[in-house]
Each structure stands twice: as structure tokens, then as C-alpha cells.
Amino acid sequence: MSDMGGTKALALEEHCQANGLGFVRFDYLGHGESSGSFADSGCISRWTEDATAVLDELTTGPQIIVGSSMGGWVMLRLALARPERIAGLIGIAPAPDFTTWIWEELGTANQQTLMADGLVRVPSEYDPEGYVITRRLIEDGRACHLLDDGTLGVDVPVRLLHGMADPDVPWRHSLRIAEALRSTDVRIHFVKAGDHRLSEPGDLDLLRATVDELVQTVGG
């Protein structure tokens, strides 16, 4: 449920403006300032469509895509859908296939409620009202899995940033992604005390430096 008004997105926009780099931030359907309901229409394939539309309609030429958590899943799907438009990827605690973990963590009672009612609300440290998990999100997530066969046909440079104190997406998940990527230009930056958001000043400095390095790597 993060949106384009978040700390990382705003810090990146400011950094890109200061360095003469084009930058686009946006909200998925059902997030932030966008229309639609997260509970009614939110799923990975629909959010990939949003990202693809932004890429196709609001940008030109090869792009560096930055995706955090769920956005890391969408980022990888976008790279597979539009390989000719992608120059590089930066994933922040990327979480492809995370709906599998959500399903398992729901437990039997919540799973039964979800299947019967189409949704269930679960506690979250990020929202006092909790998160709504929908049957559509879980079922669509299964259809959007990327790591089941252990290969990801992405050939561009990839940088992954991950906090080792992340309670939501295990840091070893980035290792799994790195192993699956076909690209040989893959680097992982682990932050030992870093949490899931990686929004502390030092984390933002790392993100800025990673953008600068990747811009130089792909030729500005």
C-alpha cells in the first residue's frame, strides 16, 4: 500500500531533478492518488498493466526501473514484457511471488474465510486498520509467479538492495532472485541493520549512489 508520496520516491525524484535525469513516479490502481479500490481490483497482473502503460505512454527510450517490495515483482514482470525498453533494474527488498507467503501465513481459519467471502482483513504494523487480502490477489499471484522454475530471462544490469533485518521479505530472497537472473551483471547490497522500507538517511544515500552507478553503467 505504499504510494508515490513515500520517502524513497520523493528522494529519488529530487535526486534525479538535481542531476538532470528524467524521472516518473506513479500510483498503481487502488493506491495513493489513483482511482479504484485495492480490495475490488488490486492484483499483480493489473498493476503490471499500470506500469506498462506508464512506460509506454509517459517515457521514451531505455529506462532504469526502480521497484520496492511488491514493486520489485512488477518491475521484473515489466522487464520481461518490454525487454527493449529496459536499460537496468534496481530492486529494493524485491518480493516476487510474495502472495505464496501471505497465503501460508494466513492460517487455516483465515484461508477458509478468504475462499468463502473473497477477502479477509489481517493485522499490519504499517496500517492500524490492517490490510485487506483478497482471493483475487492470491489466485492472480499464483498465475504471476516468476521463480518457480528458477530462471528469469532478464539480461540487463540489476542492482538489489535488501535489509538483513527485514521482517517481511527475507534477505535470502534477493539471493534467490540473483541466482535466477540470466544477466551476469547483478550486484546485491545488504544493509545489516536495514528494515523492509530502507528509508533511513543512510539507506537513501545508498539508493542514490546505486542510481548514479547504474546510470554510468548503462551509458547515461
C-alpha positions in Angstrom: 0.0 0.0 0.0 2.9 2.4 -0.4 2.4 5.2 -2.8 4.3 7.8 -4.9 4.3 10.2 -1.9 6.6 7.9 0.0 10.1 8.8 1.3 12.1 6.8 -1.3 10.0 8.0 -4.3 10.4 11.7 -3.3 14.1 11.3 -2.5 14.7 9.8 -5.9 12.7 12.5 -7.7 14.7 15.2 -6.0 18.0 13.4 -6.8 17.1 12.9 -10.5 16.0 16.5 -10.9 19.2 17.8 -9.3 21.3 15.7 -11.7 19.3 16.3 -14.9 17.7 12.9 -15.1 14.2 12.2 -16.2 12.0 10.6 -13.6 8.5 9.3 -13.4 6.6 8.2 -10.2 3.1 7.0 -10.2 0.4 5.2 -8.1 -1.0 1.8 -9.0 -4.7 1.3 -9.3 -6.2 1.5 -5.8 -3.1 3.1 -4.3 -2.4 6.7 -3.2 -4.0 9.3 -5.6 -5.1 6.8 -8.2 -8.7 5.7 -8.6 -10.1 2.3 -8.0 -10.3 0.1 -5.0 -7.4 -2.1 -3.7 -9.9 -4.7 -2.5 -12.1 -4.7 -5.6 -9.4 -4.7 -8.4 -5.9 -5.0 -7.0 -3.7 -7.8 -8.2 -0.3 -8.2 -9.7 -1.3 -8.6 -13.3 -3.4 -5.4 -13.1 -0.6 -3.4 -11.5 1.8 -4.7 -14.2 -0.6 -3.3 -16.8 -0.4 0.1 -14.9 3.4 0.0 -15.0 3.4 -1.0 -18.7 1.1 1.9 -19.6 3.3 4.4 -17.8 6.3 3.0 -19.6 4.7 3.1 -23.0 2.8 6.4 -22.7 5.0 8.6 -20.5 8.6 7.7 -21.3 10.8 7.3 -24.4 13.9 5.3 -24.8 15.5 2.8 -22.5 14.6 3.2 -18.8 16.0 2.2 -15.4 13.2 0.8 -13.4 13.1 1.0 -9.6 10.8 -1.2 -7.7 10.4 -1.7 -3.9 8.8 -4.8 -2.3 5.7 -5.6 -4.4 7.1 -3.1 -6.9 10.1 -5.3 -7.3 7.8 -8.1 -8.6 6.1 -5.7 -11.0 9.5 -4.4 -12.1 10.7 -7.9 -13.1 7.4 -8.6 -14.9 7.8 -5.3 -16.8 11.4 -6.2 -17.8 10.1 -9.5 -19.2 7.2 -7.8 -21.1 9.2 -4.9 -22.5 12.9 -6.0 -22.7 13.7 -3.5 -25.5 12.7 -0.6 -23.2 14.6 -1.6 -20.1 18.2 -0.5 -19.5 18.6 -1.6 -15.9 16.7 -2.6 -12.8 17.0 -1.6 -9.1 15.1 -3.7 -6.6 14.6 -2.7 -3.0 13.6 -5.7 -0.9 12.1 -7.1 -4.1 9.2 -9.6 -3.4 8.3 -11.6 -6.5 5.9 -14.4 -5.6 5.2 -13.0 -2.1 1.5 -13.9 -2.3 2.6 -17.5 -1.6 4.0 -16.5 1.8 0.8 -14.5 2.5 -1.4 -17.5 1.9 0.7 -19.7 4.1 0.8 -17.2 6.9 -2.9 -16.7 6.9 -3.5 -20.0 8.6 -6.4 -22.3 8.1 -9.2 -20.2 9.6 -8.3 -17.1 7.5 -7.8 -19.2 4.4 -11.3 -20.5 4.7 -12.7 -17.0 5.3 -10.8 -15.8 2.3 -12.1 -18.5 0.0 -15.7 -18.2 1.2 -16.0 -14.4 1.4 -13.5 -13.3 -1.2 -11.4 -11.3 1.3 -10.0 -11.2 4.8 -8.5 -8.4 6.9 -5.2 -9.1 8.6 -3.2 -7.0 11.1 -0.3 -4.9 9.8 2.3 -2.8 11.6 2.1 -0.3 8.7 -1.6 0.3 8.9 -3.7 0.4 12.2 -6.8 -0.8 10.2 -4.9 -3.8 8.8 -4.6 -5.0 5.3 -7.3 -6.5 3.1 -6.1 -9.6 1.4 -8.4 -10.8 -1.5 -8.9 -14.1 -3.1 -8.2 -12.4 -6.4 -4.8 -11.2 -5.2 -3.8 -14.7 -4.1 -5.1 -16.5 -7.2 -3.7 -14.0 -9.6 -0.4 -14.1 -7.7 -0.1 -17.8 -8.4 -0.5 -17.1 -12.1 2.1 -14.4 -12.0 4.9 -16.4 -10.3 8.4 -15.8 -11.6 10.7 -18.1 -9.6 9.1 -21.4 -9.8 11.5 -22.8 -12.5 14.5 -21.0 -11.1 15.2 -18.8 -14.2 14.5 -15.2 -15.1 15.1 -14.2 -18.7 16.4 -10.7 -17.8 19.7 -9.6 -19.4 20.2 -6.0 -18.3 22.3 -4.9 -15.2 20.4 -5.4 -12.0 21.1 -4.0 -8.5 19.3 -5.3 -5.4 19.2 -3.6 -2.1 18.0 -5.5 1.0 17.9 -5.0 4.7 19.1 -8.1 6.7 16.7 -7.1 9.5 13.7 -7.1 7.1 10.8 -8.8 8.8 8.6 -9.0 5.7 10.8 -10.2 2.9 13.8 -12.4 3.9 17.1 -11.1 2.6 17.8 -14.5 1.2 15.1 -13.9 -1.3 17.4 -11.5 -3.1 20.0 -14.2 -3.4 17.3 -16.4 -5.0 16.5 -13.7 -7.5 20.1 -13.0 -8.3 20.7 -16.7 -9.0 17.7 -16.9 -11.2 18.5 -13.8 -13.3 20.1 -14.6 -16.7 22.1 -11.4 -16.5 25.6 -11.7 -15.3 25.8 -8.0 -14.2 24.0 -8.5 -10.9 25.0 -7.0 -7.6 23.4 -7.2 -4.2 23.9 -4.6 -1.4 22.9 -5.9 2.0 22.3 -3.5 4.9 22.8 -5.5 8.1 20.5 -3.3 10.3 18.2 -2.4 7.5 14.4 -2.9 7.8 11.9 -3.6 5.0 11.4 0.0 4.0 15.1 1.0 3.7 14.1 4.7 4.2 16.7 5.9 6.7 19.1 8.6 5.6 21.9 6.1 5.0 19.6 3.8 3.1 18.6 6.7 0.8 22.2 7.6 0.3 22.8 4.0 -0.9 19.8 4.2 -3.2 21.1 7.5 -4.7 24.6 6.1 -5.2 23.1 2.9 -6.8 21.2 5.0 -9.3 24.2 7.0 -10.1 26.4 3.9 -10.6 23.8 2.2 -12.8 23.3 5.3 -14.9 27.0 5.3 -15.6 27.0 1.6 -16.3 24.2 1.7 -18.9 25.7 4.8 -20.5 23.9 7.8 -19.0 
